Amino acid sequence: MAITIEMPRLSDSMHEGIVLRWIKKIGDFVEVGDHLADIETEKAHVELQACEDGTLTEILVPEGATAAVGTPIALLQSEFGAASCDCPPSSPAVKFSPLAAKLAAEAGMDPASLHGTGPHARIMAADVRAAVRRTEGPARKVQTPLAPKDTRHATRVDNFYLYTLGANMSYLAAISTPIAVQCEKLIGGRYSLFDYVVRAAVKACLSEPEWLAGDASAELLMVLDKGEKYVLIENAGAKTIYNIAMERFAAPKSGAPAPGTVAPNILLCDSGVNVEAQRSVIRDMPHSIISIGGTTPKTGIEAGRPVSKLILPVTLYVNANILPECKASKIAAEFKTLLENPVLLLL
């Protein structure tokens, strides 16, 4: 069953939108909530999210093109559109979609055993997937409940797995401002966004016991103010956000420590800090390196309605000599989960 994706109406005054970029490509399987495309209107930059599971079979409006509200811009083939019977095709000339042909060839399937549910009995990718499932028997879809979709696979850079995340900090921003005001009254200084990021980084890394790799505890070196301030948090796993903030307040702006005098297993760099330049400061290669950028307001679509988001770009490196990719990915997933569910950072 084909699902039509239309240009959404984001306001009463909106008549058209521009497709800035397609995040998903033809042939990609998408799930509910996946980021499909970026849409631009006169008033906002919006993330278009999938409302159904399925395979992206056709892009009707290319990048940079304008479409009126309600105009079809893409087609999905529903995963539930596959036939459940094993009847052979009624026509001897079997027609495949390009993705279906690729999947059938990879699975070594006989075309005569497939039943097409597309136009004119054309065999679609969902038909091939359904046939594969029937061949393999009942299967259960397994997914890490809180794993963000953009941390499933890493890019290998030198001896590190590299993950690029976009964490929605809206919930943290909502609770952090009143907390910061109270802190200023009680302890003479405000918690910063960076203090929460430090806490999230430590908790995420320690969520995999093997990450310590023989070290006694997590030690984190934060680099702030474009490299003018360095703060070493020892035994960071035992430090609350309050402890982290107080140590940050107390640290002077004294520039980088002497090369080789510190050996943190986490390096956390604020926006504007050159990560590569910090390697000369650290004695041993850290287990994890994290670099954050500046937050950017964006508008996303959830349940058909525009929702304001505050996106924090994060680059995470996990030492491949310490953990395999499957466990490094779990750290990346946990890090994003903690940033987007800040109550977990207060526990």
N, C-alpha and C positions, 0 to 999 in steps of 0.2 A: 504494500500500500504506500503510495507516494504521499509525502507530507510537504505542503507548500509553506515556505518561510517568507513572510511578507515584511515590507518596510513598516516598522512599528510607528504608531502615533504617540509621541512623547509629551505633547502639550496640545491644548485646544487650537493654538494658532499655527501649529506645524502642518505644512502641506507637502513637504518633500525632505529627503535626507540624502547625504552623500556616503557611499560605501568607501571609507578610507582604506581599509585593509581587510583581506580575508585571512583569518587566523588558521582556519581549517582548509584543507585542500580536497579536491574531488577524490573520492575513494576512502577518505578518513571516516572511521566510525566515531560518532559523538554520543555523549550521554547527556541527560538532563542537567542543565547548569553549565555545560561546557561553553567556553568563550568562542563564538563562531566568527564574529567580525567586529570591527570598529565602525560606528556610524557617527557622522557629524551632522548637526543641525545648526541653525543660526544661533542657538543658545547653549549648546552642550556638545560634549564628546562622549559617546555612549558605547558601552560594551553590549553587543547583542549576544544573548545567551540562548542555548538550545532549550526548547520546552518538551522535546521528545527524544527518545533514543533512536538511532538509525544511522545509515550510511549517507554521507553527502554525495549525491549522484550528479548534481548539475548546479552550476553557478550561473544565474541568469543575468545578474548585474555585476559587471567587472569592477575592479578597484578604480576609484576616481570618478565613477559614473553616478549620476543623480537619478533617484527614483521617487515617484509620488507615494504618499502614504497608502498602504494597502496593496501596493504593487508586488507581485511575487519576485523575490530576489534570489531564491535558491530552492532546491528540492532535496528532500531526504527520502530515503527508502526505509520504511519502518522495519525494525527487526522482527515485528510481529506479523509482517505481511507474507512471510514464507508459508508455503503450503505444508500440510502435515501428512499428506498421502504420498505413496511411492509410485504413483501412476507414471508411465512413460509419457513424453510429450506427444501431443496429438499429431504434430507435423514432423516429418522426417528431417526437415531442415531446421536444426537446432540453432537458435539465436541467443547469443550471450551479450550482456553488457561487458565493457572492457574489464572492469574489476572482477566480475563473476568469472570471466574466462581465465583471468590470472589465478584466482582462488581455486578454481576447479583443476587447473593444471598443477598447482602446488600440492593439492590433495590427491592427485592421481585418480580423479573420479571419471566414471564413464558418463558422457553426456546423455545417453539414453536413459540413465537412471534418475535424471533430474526433471522436476516439474517446474515450469516457469510461471511466475505470478505477475510478470511485467506486461506491458502492452503487447498484444498479439503473441501471448505465451512466451515472451522473452525471458530468459533466465537471468535473474538479478543476483547480486552478491548475497542478499539475505537468503535466497533459495539454496545457494551452495553452502552457506553456514548452517542452515537447518539440516541439510543432508549430512553434513559432517557430524553434527550433534547426534543425529539418529544412528549413524554408523558407530560412533564412539560410545553411545549409551548416555543415560542421564548424567548431566554434569552440573555442578554447583558453581555459580560465579563467586569467586572469592576476591574481596577488595578490602584493603585496610580502611576501616570506617572513616578515619580522619585524615587520610592521606590526600593532600592536594594533587590535582591532576597534572600539575606542571613539574612534579618531582619524581615521575616514574622512571625516567632515564637521565643519565648524567653524560656530560661531555668530558672526555679525558684530557686534562691539560697537565703536561709533565707528569708528576707523581700524584696528582690530585684529581678527584671527581669534582666537576664543576656543576653547580645548580644555580639557575637564575630564577628568582621568585618575585612575585608581586603580592605582598601581604596587605590586606585591607585593614587599616588601622583605625577605622571609624569608631569601633567599640572602645578601643583603648583611649582614643581622643576624648570620647564622651565622659569616661570616668576619671581620666588623669588630670583634667583641669581643676575640678573641685578638690581633688587630693593634693595637687600642687599648691593651691591657695592655703589649705590647712597646714601643709608642711612649712610654708614660708612663715606662718604665724608662730608655729610651735618650735621649729628647729632652725629658723633663720635662713633657710634655703629651699629651693623648689626641687622636687623630683623632676628629672628631664625624661624625654622620650628615650634617650640613650640608656638610662638606668633600667628601664623595662626590657630593652633589647638585650642588655648584658645578662639579665636574669633569664630571659628566654633562651639565649645562646647556651648558657651553662646547663640549664635543665635539659635542653634538647640533646646536647652532646652526651650527658651522663645517662640519658635514657637507654643507651646501648652500653652495657657493662664493659664490653671489649674495647671501647673507645679509649679508655685510660691507658691501655697497653703497658701496664706495669708502673705507671706513675702513681704516686701516693694520693694525689688530689688534682682537681682542676685548678689551673692558674691562668688567669686571663689578663692580657695586656690590652688596655683600651688606648687608642690614639685619637686625640681630640684637637679641635681648634687648628685644623689644617696642618697637624704635625707638631704643634708647639707645646702640647701637653700630653704627657704619658702617665697613665695610672695603672699600676700592677695590683690586681686583686688576687691575693693568695687564698688558698682553700675556698675558692669561689662557690663551690657547691653548698657550703654552709652559710653563705651570706644572703640576707634578705635584701629587698630593694632599698630599705632604709640604710643598711650597712654599706651597700654599693654607693648610694648617694653621698653618704658622709665621707667615704674615702675619696670620692671624686671632688667633693668640696675642699678637702684638706690638701690635696695634691697641688704643688706649685707648678707654674708654667716654666719649667726648667729645660725644655727641649728634650731631645732624644737621649736616652741613657747611653753610656759608653758601649761600643759594639761588643757583643758577646757576654754582657754582664747579666742579661735576663734570659730565661728559657721558658716562656709560657707555652702551654699546650693549646691555648686559644688566642688568636690575634683578631681583635675587633676594631675596625677602622670606621670613623665617622665620615660623613659626606665631605668631599674635598681633600681627602687624604690619599696620597699615592701609595697603594698597597705594595708595589714592587720595591719602593724605596725603603720599606721597613725590614727587608730581609737582611740588610747589613747590621741591623740592631740586634736581631735574635740569634742566639747561639746555636740552637737546634731547630730543625724544621718543625713547626707546630703541627698538631693533629688536625686542627681546623682553622681556617681563615675566613673571616666574615667582613664584608664591606657593604655599607648601607648608603643609599642616596637620599635626596630630598623628597619629601612626600608631595604627591600630586593629586589634587581633587579630580575625581572622574564621576561619571554617572553610568550606572549599570541598570539592566532590566532584570527584575526578579518578579515572578508571578505576573508578568505583563505590565508592571509599573516601574517607572524610573526610581532608582535608589541612589542616594549620594554615597560615594566611597572616597576614602583617603588612602591612596596606594603608596606603599613604601617599597621601592626597589631594593632587593637584597641579592648579593652575590655570595654564594657559600662554596668554599672549597673544603673537601674532606680528604685527608691523607690516604691515598690508596694503599700505602704500605701498612696501614693500621687496620682498615676494615675492607671487606668486600663491598661491591657496589650495592647489593641488596640491603645491607645494613646502613651504608652511607645514605641511601635514599630515605630510609626510615628517619634518620636524623633530620634531613631536610624537611620531611613531612611534619615531624614533630615541632620543628622550629616555627614553621608557618602556622600550625595549629595554635601554638602558644601565643603568638603575636595577635592572632585573630580572636582568641578567647582569653582576654587578659585576666579574668578572675583566677585562672590557673596559675598565674604568676604571683598571686597574692597568697597562695597556699604554702 
